[in-house]
Amino acid sequence: MDWRTKLLDPTPRSRRDYRSLATPVYRGSTVVFDNQESVQDGWQQEKHGYSYGLYGTPTSLELAARITHLEGAHNSFIVPGGQAAIALVYMAYCRAGSHALVPFSAYGPNKEMAEGILRNFGIEVEVYDPLIGAGISSLIRENTSLIWCESPGSVTMEVQDVPAIVLAAQERGVAVALDNTYAAGVMFDAFYHGVDVSIQALTKYIGGHSDLLLGSVSVRDESAFEMFGPVYRQLGLAVSPDECSLALRGLQTLPVRLGQLETSTLEVAYWLAENPHIATVYHPALPSCPGHAHWKRDFTGSASVFSFLLKDHCSTQQAQDFLNRLQIFKIGLSWGGVNSLAVVYPDLDRPGQDFGGRLVRLNIGLEAPSDLIADLEAALAGIPSAG
């Protein structure tokens, strides 16, 4: 054998019985078959064997299996990000002429997709009040194929009555999908409460260190799994095994991080609630948060992200200046990582509400809460008092 051929021979030269506590990172596009008769090109690799890297490697399928086990789902798909998870759900349930419902407090790009790609495909997505509860039955039409929930909602943190929405949907045979990222798939039991599909942006709490982009789509039963699979394949939602490896590592520290994040976040939120510059704190564990009673009934804990509204003696510019004075908090849009973040929403669109560019969202990280409070206190001190 020529030395150049030797270099390309994939036959293993070392032992392959190594066992580790860490899941190996399997990189690869091409799967090698034992013979021509065994060649197949299917997405159900867990059932029929590996066929192509596009549908996952042992690393990504291990992550999917662990998310499935964590959420109590039937099966899960790992996708390139939270927005990809949202797209997969829409493409699985909706077609030209379909009607879908999404809360007005949902993740902004979800609504952008409704006004963009989905409208171009002839799919109508109607926004609804996240606190509508059982009243959503009045919005369900004959062609309604999907109801989205996101609880708590993005930025304004409305906690939805998901069980009531599920009951109304089941009576009309409509699927319910939940963005369960805030609860990390564990603080709200989506499938116990009757949800059909639970998605997460694994970018947030599962990854936990602001260094990966991944999403998950977990389904209730085999029929949903069979429906999602071909769409998943056709959209080509391949993921990096390296990022899946980081997410697998993040899962191991998730309980410790969530526990500390909850404690620190509550300390900061309670302090802000007493500050003279703050009008309202939107944290699910505080009575001032819309839907707080639903949080008390349905959730087992709270997370690191919440918002607060500066009083109206603070202008939009002063709100932005307040953020610019922060030292420990960094200005950024994401959340769920170990670093504290802050961002103001000057153009937030909520029906019947005008926040005047004074709504601030925080992500509390793993810094000492006393340091975070001191940082906020110093920055708030620069806002002129009322009158």
N, C-alpha and C positions, 0 to 999 in steps of 0.2 A: 504494500500500500504506500503510495506516494505520501511524503510528509504533509503536503497541503490537504490531501484527503483525510489524513489522520487528524488534523486540526479541526475538521468539520464533522467528525464522527460523533454523534450525540450519545453513543452508548456510555452509560455511567462507568467510571473507572474506580470509584470509591464505594464503600459500603453505604447502603441507603436505609439502615435501621436506626438512624439517629432520632431520638425522641427529646423534645424540648417543651418547656412550659409555654413558649411563644409559638404562635402559628407562623409557619414559614411564609415568606413572600414569594408567591409563584408568579413570575412574569412570563408572558408568552402569548402569541397570537395563534400559532399553529399547533394543533394536537396531532400526534403521531399515532396511527392505528396499527394493530397487529397484522391486519390483512385487509384486502379490498372489501371482503364481505362484511366487515365490521364498520365500514365508513358510514357515517350518518351526520346530518347537519341540523340538529334540533336544539331548541332552547331549554328543554327539560333535562338538563345535564345530571341533576341529582337522581333522576329516575333511569335514564338511558345511558349515562356515561358522558364523559367530556367529548365535545365535538369541535368547539372553536372558542378562542379567547374572548370574542365579542360577548359571549353569554356568561362569562365569568371563569375565574380560575379557582382552585381550592381556597385561596385567600378570601376572595369576595363571597364565595358561597358559604364559607365559615361565618363571615360577618352577617350574612343574611339569616343563617340559621340561629345565630345568637340573638339578633333583633327579634326574630320570630318567637323564640323562647321567652325573651324579656317581656314582650307585649302580649303573650298568650294568643298569638295569631295562628292561622293555618300555614301560611308561608309568606315570604317577603322577597321583594326585589330591591337590589341596591342600584341606585342611579347617580348621575354625576352631581346632583345638588337638589336643594329643596324645590327650586322652580321646575326642574326636570320631573320631580315627583308629582307636582301639581299638573304638569302637562300630561303625564302618563294617565292620571286619573281622568282628566277631561277626555282624552282620546279614547279611553276604554269605554266610557259610559255615554258619550255624546256623539251625535252625527248630525248632518244637515237637517234642520227642522227641530232639533232638540231645544228644550228650555232647561236652564239650570239656575240655581239660587245660590248666592254667596253673600255673607254678611258684609255690611259696609265697613266694618272694622278689620277686614281680612288683610293679609299681607299685600302690599301695594302691587307687586308684579302679577299677583293672581288676577286682580281687577284689570290690569293693563292687558293681560292675555285675553280677557273677556272682550275688551274693546278693540283689540287688534286681530290676532290670528283667528280667534273663535268666531268673531263677527264675520270675517272674510269667508269662513267655512259655513256660514248660515246657521250658526248656533247662537241662541239668545241667552245671555246671562243677566239675570236681574238681581240687583242688590236689595238686601233686606235689613231691617233693624236687628242687630244681634241679640237684643233682649226680647224678641217677639215670642219666644217659647212656643207653646202649643198653637198660638195664633198663626204659625207658618202654614197651617193647613189651608188658610184662605188664599195663599199664594201658589199652591200646587195646582198645576194644570194637567190636562190629559197628556201633554207631550213633555212634562217635566221628567227628566231622567236622572238628575243628580242634585243633591243639596249639600253644600259645603258648610262646615262649622269650623271655627277657629276660636279656641277658648283657652285662656284669655285672648282677646283680639290684639292685633298689632297696635302699638303706641297707646291707644286709649283703654286697653286692658279689660274690655267688657267680658264678663264670665257668662257664658251661655247656659241655658237650660237644655243641655244636650239630650237627656232622656226624654223630655217632652217633644223635642223636635224629631227624635228617632221614632217615637210612637206615632206621631202624625204622618211621618214618611212611610212607615211600615203599613199603615192602613191604606195607603195609596200605591204601594209597591214601588216606592222610589228609594234609590240607594242614598246613603249618607256617608260622606267622607269627612274626616276630621284631621285638621292640621294639629298634631299633638306634640309639636316641638317644645312648647313651654314646659310641658310635664315630663319631657324626656322619655315618653312612653311608659313611665312608671308611676307618676303622681296622679294620673287620671287613667283609669282602666277603660280604654275605649271599647273593647269587645264585650266586657261585662255590661256596659251601658248600651249595647246594641248597635254600635257603629259597624258599617260594612267594610270600610277602608280607613286605616290610620297611616298618616304620613308623618315623617320627621325630616327636618333639615339636620342631618347628622353632623353638619358643619358646626352646630351649636354645642349642646351639652355632651353629646357622645364623643365628638372630637375633643372638645374642651380646651384647646390650646390655640385656637385661631390660625391653624396651619393646614387645614384641609377643607375640601369642598366635596360633600357627599349628601345623598338623600336616601330615604327608604320609603317603600310602599308596602305595607303589610295588609293582608286580606283575611277576611273572616273564614272563607270556606273554599272548597275545591272548585266550585263553579266560577267563583271570582278569579281564582288563580288561573284557570283555563282561559278565561276571557282576557285577562291582562297579558298573559304570556306572548301571544302573537303580536300584540301592539308593542310590547317591550322590545321584541325582536326587530320589528319593522322600523322602529324609531332609532335603533342602533345605540342604545343607552349604555355604552361601555364605560367601565370605571377603572381607575388605576389601582392595581393590587397594592402599591406602596401606600396610597391613602387609606385603603381598607385596613392595612396593617396598623396604621396610626389609630384608626377608629377602634380596632380590636383592643389596642392598648388602652385607649380612653375608657372603654367599657369597664376595665378592671378598677379604675379609680373613681368611677362615676358616683358611687354611694358617698364616698368621703367628700368629694367636691360639692355635690348637691347639698349635703348636710351643712358644710361650712358656708356655702353661698347663701343658703336660706337664713342662717343665723345673722350673718353680716348684713344682708340686705334688709332684714327686718329692723335691725338697729339703726341703719341709715334712714329707712323710711319713717320710723317713729320720730326720729330727730327732726326730719324735714317737716313732718306734720305739725310741729310746734313752732316752726320758724315764722316770724312775722311777715316775711316776703312771700310765703307760700299760700296759695288759695286752696288747692286740693291736691291730695296725693292719691294716685291711681295705682294702688297695690292690692291684689286680690285678697290678701289677709286683713286689710283695713276696711272698716264699714263704709268709708268714703268711696270705695271702688264699685262701679256699677256691676250688679250681679254677685256681690259679696256673699249673699246667702247661698247661692249655687256653689260657690267655691267651698264654703264650710260643709255643705252636704256631700259633695262629690269628690273633692280632692284630698289627698293625704299629705300635702305639703305645698310650699311655694318656692319660687325660683329666684333668679338673680336680676330679672329685668322688670322695671316698673317706670311710671312716668309721674311727673308733677306739673302743676300749672302755677306759674308765677302770678301774683296779684296784678290787677289791671293798672296799678300805678307804675308798673314796669313796662316800658315800651318794647317793641320788637327788637330795636337796636340794642337796648340795654340787656335784653335776654341773650343776644348773641355775644355782647361784651362779657357777660357773666361767664359764658362757656370759655371764651378766650382767656379769662383770668385763671381758669383751673390749671393746676400743675400736675397732680397725680392722675386725675381723669384725663384720658385721651379722647379726642373728638373722632368718633367713628360710628358707622351704621350697624355693625353686626353686634352680636351678644353671645353669652354662653361660655366665653373664654375666661382665663385667669386674670386678665387685666380689666380694670374699670374703665368704662366708656361713657361718654355723654354726647348727646346730639339734640339740637332744637329743631322743631318742625314749623317753619314759618308759614307754610302754605297747606297745612293739614286740612283735608276736606272731610267734614262730618256733617250730615244733614241736621240743620237746626242748631248747630253749634259753631261759634266763632272763638277760637282760642287766641286770636290776636297775635300769633307768632310767639306765644309765651309758654308753649308746652314743651317740656324737656323730658327726654327719655334717658334713663341711666341703666347701665349694666354694671352691677357690683361684682368685682373680682375677688381675688384672694388676698389683697392688701389688708392691713390692719384697719378695722372699721374706724378706729379713733383717728387715724390719719386721713381717711376719706372724709369724715365729718369735718375735720379741721380744714381740709381743702375746700369743701363746699361752703363752710362758714366764711372763710376769707374771701371767696369769690362773691358770695351773696352780700358781703359788707359793702361792696362797691356799688350796689343798687341804691339810689336815693329812697329814703322813706316816704311813705304817703304824706302828701301835704307839704 
